[in-house]
């Protein structure tokens, strides 16, 4: 069965690439996959763009297996069926988490750092210059509000950044709404691995994450129900920032 691509997602990713220059001639891109809906959509969207782009770049899927006992064979078989190379990288992240995580600290933050480090290591080892992650616009907005409500800071997710080791991290789906990702996932019946099965925070009984994100998601849904153009205005706001109008002395004009 061939993939049913989302025209909206392809359009948004194309526009995002045009604006932020995410992938270029001769790029070697590792696409982070977890078995979740976001990474399935990212992988197939980039594979489609690779096929039709007027320049050449290569992609491979990278699965960071934290050794939690999850069976990733359906993901492996899916990639084989669609002629996409998959690197299945087994790591002792779960064991390290249980051994090293500080009491009352967030499993999410610890896991994210460990997984990102594993991705960097594999990219450097195999000669890839970019890593693609599946974060979408809903993720960026939720991160922004979570930062304000729970950490007293204003930050979100950039479309790209360069890590300390010169690996460039890109987020091709950063302007895509989650509802379009859900629609493409349903259209293709991807073999999804549920968050309850893959999330280390849930497995370790983390009382804060990922429940804080879920609460933030519910709040934003309530706001969008009242203001149907909420995310249109938020995207515009994310592109029009006036740091000198806040209290941070770094940006205050003399």
C-alpha positions, 0 to 999 in steps of 0.5 A, a space after each residue: 500500500 502506497 503512502 497517502 501524503 498530506 498536501 497541507 503538511 508537504 506545503 508547510 514543510 516546503 515553506 518552512 524549508 524555503 524560509 529557514 533553509 533546513 535541508 540542502 544539496 548533499 545533506 545527510 539527515 538522520 530522522 529521529 523515529 520512536 514509533 509515534 505519529 509525529 516521527 512516522 509523518 516526519 519520516 515519510 514527508 521527508 522521504 517524499 520531499 527527497 524524491 521530488 526535490 530539485 537537489 539531492 540529499 539522503 535520509 536514514 531513520 534512527 531509532 533510539 531504543 532505551 531498552 524498556 522492553 518495547 517491541 520495535 519490530 513493526 517499525 522495522 518491518 514498516 521501514 523495510 516495506 517502504 525501502 527506508 533504511 533504519 538504524 536500530 540503536 540499542 542504548 542502556 538509557 533506562 538502566 542509567 535513568 534508574 541509577 543516576 536520576 536525582 530524587 524528585 527530578 524530571 525523568 523527561 528532562 533526563 531522558 531527553 538529554 540522554 536520547 539527544 546525546 545518543 543521536 549526536 553520537 550516532 550522527 557523528 559516528 556515521 558521518 551525518 551532518 543533520 538530525 531531524 526531529 518531529 516536533 510540530 507547532 502545537 509542541 512549540 506552543 505548549 512548550 512556550 506556555 509550560 515554560 511561563 507557567 511552571 518555570 518562569 521563562 519564555 522559550 519555545 522550539 526553533 526551526 533549527 539550531 547547531 549543537 555543540 558538536 556542529 550537528 545541525 538539528 532541524 524541525 521540518 514540522 514546526 509550522 504544522 498543526 498536530 491535527 494534520 499529523 493525526 489525519 495523515 496517521 489515520 489515513 495510513 494506519 501507521 503501526 503506532 507505539 503508544 506513549 504509555 508504552 514508550 515514555 520513560 517518565 510514565 514507566 518511572 511514575 513521574 508525577 510532573 511530566 508528561 502530565 503537565 504537558 497534557 494539562 497545558 494541551 487541555 488549556 490551549 484546546 479550551 482557548 482555541 474553542 473560544 478563539 478559533 484563530 488562536 494558533 494563527 495569531 500565536 504563529 504570527 506572535 512567534 515571528 514578531 517578538 519585542 524583547 525590549 518591552 519586557 523586564 529583562 535588563 539584557 534587552 532594555 534600551 538606555 
